[in-house]
């Protein structure tokens, strides 16, 4: 088969966004994903399909008329989702954006596929009540899970749609070199696939004016880690709650030894304050500099 040569505008990964966001539970991943406009500033119309795994929260999507939600309960549902998106592309109302909410919960479905464990099947509920869920054994088992994840990520990434992978956050302790790495809650193989395939991987987090008073004064923050000020300051045990503190969500995409992040910081800056689709994705698609709402000292 001859080698295929394409121009940049024929490659979906260059004309459509591939974005990943990892964060703790409740930090605002789904809220960010709910900000895709029905018609963006370039005039492009968006029809969004959110693939949510079983029990994941979808409340932020409920008021968005151009959103639809597909609830996945087993790994094989991904094929139905893929065929649904592919089939829509030739229709009058094609899907333009697909959200995986969350990709780490999709990994749990992949684990069930590899181990043969599917507790959502009503006919098997009685047998599962007496059965401890299986986990993959050794590197081979976890490697199968990662390979399965990466294969289907590649399938979706070949489609001419915008893709958003929301992932739970996880800390990994490296006892050999004595450091902590924070990134997506995925197997090492699936994590490598995510880093290789996506243009942006950001860490979403929340700060308060109590954590960083500079937010109120000049828009600068001394550190993007929301816990640093408390751990080093007057509340070393991190127990005090200020009911009047103001919260602000931020997205970090810069390079850092601890955080597994990457992105076009030359367009967005290292940290995006109050991230939405319009101040994160639109500048990437149009290759224009975002308005800098935050500087990091």
PyMOL commands that set and color helices and strands:
alter all, ss='L'
color gray80, all
select helices_A, chain A and resi 8-10+12-15+29-33+59-61+77-88+103-115+122-129+138-157+188-197+214-217+228-232+265-268+277-286
alter helices_A, ss='H'
color red, helices_A
select strands_A, chain A and resi 18-23+48-53+67-72+97-101+162-174+179-184+200-208+220-221+247-252+271-273+295-296
alter strands_A, ss='S'
color yellow, strands_A
deselect
rebuild
show_as cartoon
